[in-house]
């Protein structure tokens, strides 16, 4: 959080906004836990929580955006306060999109569970990338709570690991589908799941980039990966 202000009410408003965002993050993390466990066990009862929570996330995103607008109108903040408010809105949007990706995973997992062959397909890369994405999201939210730009910068660097797992799985999947065309439908479902997980990693990265922007005043979006992963983030 920024330094204390002359208006204690302003401090309270910023604290409540951050708390609300972290509550939203907690719901998204619970969605992730359910879909990742369902991918391992095909326990479809776990997926009911995803649909129920998605509606709540949509509502929370709108409420956070409304509060950001109201605070800006009331306080006319400058510098780091304004960056924090803008970042809160962006983070809420990214969390809502993680919820959307979790819903996609849930939908495809239900389809895969109906296929007896799903139990025999090696999806080690999906499981690994899912755990990586979940861990990245947790660390990004923790960095937001502490406004820790260094921890956020490490989240940005770690996104490449998920991308590598995704590429490895696609290559393996293409080979499997060529060898046995009967696996094509199931393979496509798993491909959508893998892509959704890769996108969750991207959203966690977006949140981390927003934290670096708040703390350091540096916008590191859209930079080349090597530059973003080293020089800019280390300043």
N, C-alpha and C positions, 0 to 999 in steps of 0.2 A: 504494500500500500504506500501511497505518497506520504510526504511529511504532513504533520498536523496543520490544520488551517485555523484561521481566526474564527471561523464559524464552525462550532462543534456539530451543528446540524449537517453541514456539508460532509464532514468526516463520517457521520452516521450514514448518510445517503450512499457514499462510496462503499462503505463497509457492507451495507445491506445488499448492494448491487453485486459485489464480489461473492458474498455468501450465496446469493441466489444462483449465480453462475456455477459455483462449485456444487450446489445441490443438483443442478441440471447435469453436471459432469458425473455425479454419483449415480444418477439414473442410467446414464449412457454406459457407465462401467458395468452396471448390473445386467444390462442388455447384452453386452459383450460376453460376460461370464456365462450367460444362458446359452447363447448360440454356439460358443466354443465347446461347451460341455455337450450340447446336443450333437455337434459334429463328431464327437468321440463315441457317444453312447447311443445315438439315435433316439434319445428320450424326448419325444415330441411334446410332452407336457411342459418341458422347460421353455418352449417357444411361445406359449400363451402370454408370458410376461412381456415379450417383445412388442406385440401388437398393442397391448394395454398401455405400455409405457410410451409408445410413440405419440399417441394423442396428447399425453401430458407434456412431452417435450415440445411439441408444436406450440402448445399454449404458453409454455415458459419462455420460448424464444420471443414470442410476440410481447409478452409482459416485460422482458428485459429490454427489448428495443424501445418500448414505450417509456420505460423509466429512464433510459439513456437520453432520450429526447427531452423529457421533462427536466432532468438535471441540467442539461446544457442550457435549456431555456431559462431556468431559474438562476443558475450560477454563472453562466457565461465563462466557463473555465478556460484556462490557457495552458500552454506547455504540456507538462507531463500529465496533468489532470485530464486534459482533453484527449491526449493519446490513450489514457486508461479507459475512458468512456468509449472511444471508438473501438478499441481493442475488445472491450467487453461485448459489444455488439457483434463483432466479427467472430469472436470465440463462440458466442451463442449460436450463430449461424452454422459454424463448423460442427458443433455438438449435435445440432438438429440433423445435419447431414450424416453424421455417424449413425444416428438412430435410423435414418433411411437405409443406410447400407446394412445395418443389422437386420432390418426387416427383409431386405433382399436375401440375405444369408438364410434367414428363417424359412422363407418361402422355398428356396432351392433345397434346403435340408429336408423339408417335408417330402419333396419329390424324390430325392435320392433315397430316403428311408423306405420307400415303397419298392425299391429295386433290390432284390436279394444279392445281386453281384456287388452292391456298394460296399459290403463288408470286406470284400476281397481286394478292393483297389487301394493301392498304397498312396495315401494322401499326406505323407510325412511333411512335405513342404507347406501344405495348407495349415496343418496344425502348428508348425513352427512359426510361420508368418502371422498366424492368428495370435499366438502368445506374444510375439514381438510387438504387434500393433496394439494389443491391450496394454502391454507394459509401457509403450511409448505414450499412449493416451494418459495413463496414470501419472507418469512422470511430468507430462506437459501440464496437467492440472495442478500437480504439486508445485511446479515452478510458478504457475500463476498465483497460487495461494501465497507464495513467499516472494513473488516478484524477483525470481532468481534468473537473471539473463544467462549466466554460465550454464546452469542446468538446462535451460531452454535451448541453448546453442547445441548442446550434446544431443538433444532429441532430434534436432534438424539433421545432424550428421548421421544419426542412426537410421534414417529413412532408407538409405541405400540397401540395408540388410534385407528389408522387406521386399524391395524391388528385385533383389537377387533371388530370393526364394520364389517369387512369382515367375520370373523368367525360367528358373529351373523346372518348376512344375509344368509350365506350358510346354516345354520341350519334351518332358516325359509323357505328358498327356497326348500330344500329337503322335508320338510313337505308339502308344497303346491303342489309339483309335485306328491307326493304320493297320496294326496287327490284328485287331478284332473289331470290325465295324459295329458289332452289337453293343459296344461300349460307348458309341458316339453320343447318344442322348444323355447318359449319365455323365460322360466326360464334359459335355457342354454345361451341365448343371454345376459341376465342380469348377469349371472355368469361371462361371459367373461368381461363384463363392470366392474363389481366389482373387478375382478382380475387385470384389467388394472389400475384401480385407486389405488389399493394396491401397484402395482409396481411403480406408480408415486411417492407414498410416500417413497418407497425404494430409488428411484433416488434422491429425495430431501435430504434424509438422507446421501446418498453418497456424495453429494455436501457439506453438512455440515461437514462430516468427513474430507473432503479434506481441509476445512478451518481450522479445529483444527490442522491438520498436518502442514499447512503453518505457523500458528502463534506459535504453541507450539513445533513443531518438533516431535510430538507424533502420531504414526499411530495407530488409534483405530479401524480399520477394523477387522472384524471376531472375535471380542471378545464376550464373553458371555454377553447377554443383561443386566443382573443385574450389572455386573462389568462395562460394557460400559456406563450404565445409571447413575452410581454414582461415584465410586472411580476415575476411569481414567479421566472422563470428568471434575471432579471438581479440578483436579490438575492444 
